[in-house]
């Protein structure tokens, strides 16, 4: 996706995601790759690996996978 992607609460996306900013309020099964910013909201569920420039995680969200963020090559 060129730009931002939001997975709303109640929505489910299966597959890899590449976008500038990814906001997860629903459920994602797949990897989030090379995002500049990722937000896991309270209702968000991520099953997969994550690579981003920055990551914000709300209390109550869930993730199963590996996360890599904050490195110079993440999100580029």
CORPEJO-V243852 format. One line per field, one symbol per residue. burial: + if it has 16 or more other ideal C-beta (glycine too) atoms within 10 Angstrom, else -. A space follows every 50 residues. Layout:
burial = ???
//
This chain:
burial = ----+-+---------+-+-++++++++--+++++-+++++-++++-+++ +++-+-+---+-+---+-+----++-
//
